[in-house]
Amino acid sequence: MTRNQVIGILQSDELQEEVAQARANLEVARANLQLAASELVLTQREWDRIRSLQDRDFVSAAERDRVESLLSAREAGKRVAESTLLQREAALRSAEIRLEYATLRASWEGADKERLVSRRFLDEGSLAANNSPIVEVISLDPLIGQFYVTETDFHRIKLDMPVSISTSAHGPRVFEGRVRGKQY
């Protein structure tokens, strides 16, 4: 396996639904902002028209005050819609982060780019407790093994002696190495 490779996915139906709901809420917020911006433009045009007519005494002070008040409300409505949009974007990012937490990835310290799963602690569909291991990931460099040698062959084993090891799991692949450790 490689670093950052997906090794498991927790049940995430509820989290996926949260992301879908957050996306829908974001689209509603975008539409509300577009509506608020359109209403503001129309009200601004009406305000400009009222001011030009008032200069010629064709509009009452009450009508001017009504449109001025409406313009202020539309400006505030647009600011509210912009803030709501920011909130909805943050909610979507938060839901996506929680969903990403349901994806378990291989990670380790060190420069090696590949490792192997040596042991699996859970089967598919099992319940996992917080902070419980799911798999054990090992490095093949160095590969450390413990072997048992019969008494009749023990005297042949020497430090730094070359060894070749093969396993049924790796087919014809042969691992070359040397004997290290204490000699008895």
C-alpha positions as a printed NumPy array, in Angstrom:
array([[  0.   ,   0.   ,   0.   ],
       [  1.057,   3.587,  -0.498],
       [  0.971,   6.526,   1.874],
       [ -2.485,   8.144,   2.042],
       [ -4.162,   5.131,   0.366],
       [ -7.738,   4.468,   1.534],
       [ -7.778,   1.491,   3.904],
       [-11.356,   1.771,   5.143],
       [-14.54 ,   3.778,   5.018],
       [-16.753,   4.155,   8.046],
       [-20.506,   4.05 ,   7.576],
       [-21.196,   7.553,   6.358],
       [-24.803,   7.694,   5.096],
       [-25.726,  10.356,   7.646],
       [-22.603,  12.385,   6.87 ],
       [-23.296,  12.198,   3.126],
       [-26.81 ,  13.452,   3.792],
       [-25.381,  16.371,   5.81 ],
       [-23.181,  17.318,   2.836],
       [-26.161,  17.122,   0.457],
       [-28.258,  19.277,   2.81 ],
       [-25.418,  21.804,   3.182],
       [-25.083,  22.016,  -0.631],
       [-28.822,  22.61 ,  -0.972],
       [-28.714,  25.298,   1.728],
       [-25.822,  26.937,  -0.105],
       [-27.818,  27.024,  -3.351],
       [-30.75 ,  28.626,  -1.508],
       [-28.385,  31.228,  -0.049],
       [-26.986,  31.984,  -3.513],
       [-30.499,  32.412,  -4.904],
       [-31.462,  34.68 ,  -1.982],
       [-28.389,  36.818,  -2.603],
       [-29.249,  37.084,  -6.278],
       [-32.808,  38.081,  -5.368],
       [-31.611,  40.65 ,  -2.821],
       [-29.172,  42.13 ,  -5.338],
       [-31.932,  42.401,  -7.982],
       [-34.328,  44.053,  -5.532],
       [-31.601,  46.488,  -4.534],
       [-30.925,  47.429,  -8.156],
       [-34.638,  48.044,  -8.796],
       [-35.023,  50.069,  -5.616],
       [-31.891,  52.078,  -6.44 ],
       [-33.391,  52.92 ,  -9.848],
       [-36.636,  53.937,  -8.203],
       [-34.704,  56.088,  -5.725],
       [-32.801,  57.795,  -8.564],
       [-36.109,  58.464, -10.363],
       [-37.768,  59.842,  -7.213],
       [-34.836,  62.2  ,  -6.565],
       [-34.931,  63.575, -10.107],
       [-38.705,  64.07 ,  -9.877],
       [-38.461,  65.658,  -6.444],
       [-36.089,  68.305,  -7.812],
       [-38.996,  69.369, -10.05 ],
       [-41.567,  69.071,  -7.238],
       [-43.413,  66.117,  -8.799],
       [-43.002,  63.815,  -5.742],
       [-44.215,  64.253,  -2.202],
       [-41.867,  64.126,   0.776],
       [-43.763,  61.075,   2.047],
       [-43.119,  59.176,  -1.201],
       [-39.432,  60.133,  -1.087],
       [-39.187,  58.95 ,   2.54 ],
       [-40.922,  55.659,   1.649],
       [-38.484,  54.886,  -1.181],
       [-35.473,  55.994,   0.87 ],
       [-36.556,  53.665,   3.687],
       [-37.123,  50.844,   1.183],
       [-33.63 ,  51.418,  -0.273],
       [-32.072,  51.149,   3.206],
       [-33.997,  47.928,   3.823],
       [-32.874,  46.472,   0.48 ],
       [-29.216,  47.327,   1.238],
       [-29.531,  45.625,   4.622],
       [-31.253,  42.66 ,   2.98 ],
       [-28.361,  42.25 ,   0.571],
       [-25.829,  42.36 ,   3.435],
       [-27.849,  39.701,   5.286],
       [-27.946,  37.536,   2.146],
       [-24.16 ,  37.906,   1.719],
       [-23.582,  36.895,   5.344],
       [-25.941,  33.948,   5.008],
       [-24.039,  32.826,   1.918],
       [-20.76 ,  32.905,   3.888],
       [-22.384,  30.882,   6.679],
       [-23.68 ,  28.28 ,   4.216],
       [-20.262,  27.967,   2.539],
       [-18.665,  27.386,   5.956],
       [-21.341,  24.814,   6.849],
       [-20.651,  22.931,   3.612],
       [-16.894,  22.908,   4.262],
       [-17.53 ,  21.641,   7.79 ],
       [-19.829,  18.846,   6.546],
       [-17.282,  17.839,   3.895],
       [-14.538,  17.694,   6.542],
       [-16.688,  15.441,   8.754],
       [-17.363,  13.207,   5.746],
       [-13.633,  13.056,   4.964],
       [-13.027,  11.864,   8.542],
       [-15.069,   8.76 ,   7.655],
       [-12.41 ,   7.817,   5.105],
       [ -9.483,   6.061,   6.778],
       [ -6.121,   6.46 ,   5.083],
       [ -2.753,   4.798,   5.604],
       [ -0.178,   7.062,   7.194],
       [  3.191,   6.519,   8.806],
       [  6.386,   8.254,   9.772],
       [  9.469,   7.761,   7.655],
       [ 10.552,   8.186,   4.074],
       [  9.482,   4.806,   2.688],
       [  6.705,   5.144,   0.135],
       [  5.216,   1.66 ,   0.401],
       [  4.267,  -0.642,   3.226],
       [  2.189,  -3.77 ,   3.664],
       [ -0.776,  -4.62 ,   5.842],
       [  0.475,  -7.355,   8.132],
       [ -2.641,  -7.763,  10.223],
       [ -6.284,  -6.709,  10.076],
       [ -8.009,  -6.206,  13.418],
       [-11.58 ,  -5.692,  12.13 ],
       [-13.722,  -7.333,   9.506],
       [-16.014,  -5.444,   7.162],
       [-19.175,  -4.405,   8.981],
       [-17.58 ,  -4.634,  12.444],
       [-18.041,  -1.898,  15.001],
       [-14.881,   0.084,  15.699],
       [-14.246,   1.784,  19.021],
       [-12.583,   5.187,  19.111],
       [ -8.799,   4.976,  18.757],
       [ -8.829,   1.217,  18.245],
       [ -6.449,  -0.127,  15.598],
       [ -7.963,  -1.286,  12.327],
       [ -4.882,  -2.609,  10.545],
       [ -1.201,  -3.013,  11.281],
       [  1.019,  -1.579,   8.571],
       [  4.648,  -2.714,   8.346],
       [  7.713,  -1.768,   6.375],
       [  9.666,  -4.328,   4.378],
       [ 12.926,  -2.439,   4.747],
       [ 14.254,  -3.779,   6.963],
       [ 12.234,  -6.961,   7.134],
       [ 12.799,  -8.571,  10.473],
       [ 11.831, -12.176,  10.953],
       [ 12.184, -14.735,  13.666],
       [ 13.044, -18.241,  12.532],
       [ 13.487, -21.478,  14.375],
       [ 16.427, -23.667,  13.462],
       [ 16.895, -27.277,  14.503],
       [ 19.829, -28.152,  16.729],
       [ 21.476, -30.065,  13.931],
       [ 21.518, -26.956,  11.671],
       [ 22.147, -24.324,  14.344],
       [ 25.94 , -24.492,  14.027],
       [ 25.657, -23.45 ,  10.341],
       [ 24.065, -20.061,  11.127],
       [ 26.63 , -17.226,  11.251],
       [ 26.279, -13.464,  11.625],
       [ 26.128, -11.577,   8.3  ],
       [ 25.425, -14.828,   6.455],
       [ 23.285, -14.254,   3.284],
       [ 19.747, -15.641,   3.375],
       [ 16.955, -15.985,   0.813],
       [ 13.349, -16.094,   1.956],
       [ 10.206, -16.741,  -0.053],
       [  6.569, -16.881,   1.017],
       [  3.458, -18.335,  -0.512],
       [  1.812, -14.903,  -0.275],
       [  4.377, -13.367,  -2.654],
       [  4.593, -16.214,  -5.138],
       [  7.975, -16.479,  -6.855],
       [  9.315, -13.305,  -5.24 ],
       [ 12.47 , -13.963,  -3.209],
       [ 13.661, -11.652,  -0.451],
       [ 17.414, -11.43 ,   0.01 ],
       [ 18.955, -10.496,   3.324],
       [ 21.579, -11.175,   5.954],
       [ 21.553, -12.741,   9.396],
       [ 21.699, -10.041,  12.068],
       [ 21.426, -10.081,  15.795],
       [ 22.988, -12.105,  18.545],
       [ 24.714, -15.352,  17.85 ],
       [ 24.333, -17.927,  20.608]])
